[in-house]
Amino acid sequence: MSDPMENRPGQGGSPNSSGSDQSSETTNKRGPSQGQKLRTLADDLYTTYLAPDGRLYGSRKSQPGRALRHGKPSELVKAICRDYLDTHQSWPSTTACAELADYLEAVTEDIQPVPIRCHWDSDDQNLYLDIGDKNWTTVAVGPFGFQPDNWSPVPFRRGSGSAMPWPLPATGDLAPLWNLVPVTEADRPIVLALLITAWMTGTPQPVVLLTGPQDSGKTTTAQYLLSLIDPVSHQRGGSLPEREDEWKARVSQARVVFVDNTSHITAKVSDLLCRVATGGELTTRQLYTNDGAHVSDLLVPVWLTSIDAGVLRGDLQSRIVPIELEGLTPARRKALSDLRAEQEKARPVITRALLDLTSDVISMLPEVDRGNLTHRMTDFNLILRCIDLRLRTTGESRLAACSADLAGDVLDADPVALAVMGVVGFPGALAQELAAGVTAARLLAILNAEIKPEQRGNGWPGTPRVLSTRLARVAPALQQARGIAITASKSNGAKLIRISKA
């Protein structure tokens, strides 16, 4: 923040220079100090606030949709210093800038969401999008269409690669999209619902799993679909984060986290993905401190590509939306440079059509039937239902079938699930006992008696507590794929597990 003028007498300078101490709190014959002038500019021209994670931001009152970060370095302090330069024709001293930073941290108490790229306001039924231009123009999408607007109820921040602008033509068309990505006709409404759901901040987000054979265009397809809703200046991708601080870094750069070529999902990463999908607290230590912490609520869309992601845990499976791509035939395969040129040319009209569809969905959401939702990610399910009604498609039934197949794969690889399916099928007294409810200890005894040791496989539960945990993980898949309901209740102080088949 220093400047060559800084050491000239009368134009800034340090407190020990030949000029007066212009950063002190006192006022001398020359009037207010530099620090006082900076604080006055900050109060007159800026609004400061804390993000939910405790980080400080500010916005010019004339440009409320742009969030300036206060950190090392501080975009906010630099902006105020530039205003000082325009007003006083000199750059403030380093000491005055430091005093300004301390002042901003001391007086800021308001908490304000600071999203990246998009913000869904469920109160006024409007979706606000930062279109990425130099003027920080915001597009408001609501039940009656959309329009560019420089006003937004929240300030937007931008990651290091998230400032790609959206050109928005007067008309749009979704038809070109399906010639540029190898998505089956049955999966098209699901893909559209995933793209729109990703804009809905504060809404639980499905984990998208794009699968397909080798050379089916998974990476290119995912990158292009995401460019329609969150264009970035780089070819997004990267490995699956395995620690909380890695997730924090990834979600600060773009609206959607994209992970390419996923081959194996560990139990720890599976739990993290579940928290990211439905919202979970992430706490990271503040830099250079042992007691301070930044607390974030992770709730972001995650897209994965994989030929085979391996065995999935039941709780993650229930949050996944699978999309299987068609293999590319020689007649359909194109040079990558030609394909990307065609995709980029069509992106504006496709994005405009997607915004029009989003407006239709927003207008339909308050009135759409909310019963019989089959997918765990119910808000996504509702958006898909609206798209089916609008486009006369059958995406919801397709989703149910694909999710049931994925749940079946989970069950086939889980010895506890296989054992439960086996004993539930027994007629007579045992089925009645399970339907009435048994303790976890009694259920474990039943399974141990009915399932031979050589059939139990690895990971067989050795205690009732472990069995209860395992049942909780596979219960959604059992319900979805086999119609087996597992519920827990208390009777006379004892926790009972009820298992029945529809």
C-alpha positions, 0 to 999 in steps of 0.5 A: 500500500506504499507509494513513492509520494509517501516519504515526501514532506506534506504528502503522507510520509511516516510518523518520523518523517520531516512532515507532521504526524498525519496518522495520529488521533489528534488534530493540529493546525493542519486539520484532521489527520490522514487516519481521520480523513480515511475513516470519514471516507469509509463512513460516508462512502462504504457499508461494512459487514461480516460474512456468516463465516466471520470474514469482513467485507465492504461495499460502496454505497453506490455499488451495493452488489459488489463485495470487497474483501478485507484481508491480506491484502485488503480490497476494501482498504485499497478502495478507500485509499484510492478514494483518498487519492482522488480527493487529496491527491496523495496516497495515505501513509502505511500507518494511516492505512493500518489504523483504517483497517483496525477501525473497520474491524472494530466498528463492523457488527452486521452479518450479511450473506456474501454469495458467489455468482448467485443468490436465491431469495425465497421471500420475494421469489427472485433469483439474483445472478452476478453476470460477471461484467466489469460493472457488476451487473445483476440479473433478477430472475422471477416469476415474470421473467428476468431483467438486468439490474444493478440492485441486489439484496446481497453483495456478491464476491468473486473467486479468482476464476469466477469473473467470466461474463454472461452474454445474454441475447434477446431470445434463447433455445435449449435445442442446440444443447442436446447436440453438444452433450451426449445426454440421453433424451430420458435424462434431459429434464433431470440435467435441466433440474440440476442446473437450476437447482445449483442456482438456488442458494440455501437449498440442499444440493444433490451430488451429481454423478456423471458416469459412462464408458471410457471416451463418453465425454464425461469431463467435457460434458460436465465442464460445458454444462457448468459453464451455463450456470457458473462460467469460470476463466479456467477448465475446472476440475481437480481431485476430491477434497479429503479435508475440511480446509480443502473444501473451504478453499474449493467453495471460495472459488466458484459456485459449483465444485467439480471433481473429475475422474473419481475412482474411490470414495472413502468413508471420511470423504463420503461423510464430507460429501453428505454434509456439503450436500445437505448443509453442515458446519465447517470450522477452521482455525483463524490464521496465526491463532489457536483460539479463533475460528472461522465457522462456515455452513457448507451447502454447495453443488458438487459434480463428480465424473467417474467410470466406476465410483466403487461401492457407495455408502447408503447415506451418500447414495440417497443424496446422489443423482446419477446421469449415465452418458451415451458412448460416443460413436465415430459419427458423433465424435468431433475434434475437441477444438471444434466442439468447444468452438460450437459450444461457446457459440451456442452458450449465450442462447442456451443460457438465455433459454435456461433463464426463461425456464427458471422463470417458469419454474419459479412461477410454478413452485408455489402451486406444484403438488408437494406429495409423493416426492421419491428422492431425498433431495426434495427441493430438487425433486420439486424443481424436476416436477415443475420441468416435467409439467412445463416440458411434458417430460417424464424426468421424475419417473426416470430419476426414481428408476435410476436411483433405485438401480443405484440403491440396489448396487449399494445393497448388493455390496452391503452384508448387513443389507443382504442379511436384512433382506434375507430375514424379512422374506421369512414368513411367519413368526419371525416376520411378525416379530420384526414388524412389531419391533425388536431391540438392536441386541435381539436383531443382531442375535437373529441375524447371527443365527440366520446368516452363516459366518461364511456369508457375513463378509467383511464389516459384519457388526460385532455389537448392537450399537454398530448394527444400529449405525449400519442400519441407519446408513442402508435404510434409505436404499432398502426403502427405495430399492426393495420397499423395506421400511426400517423405523426406530421407536421407544417402548417402555424405555427400550429402543425398538427397531421395526422392519417390514416390507410393503 
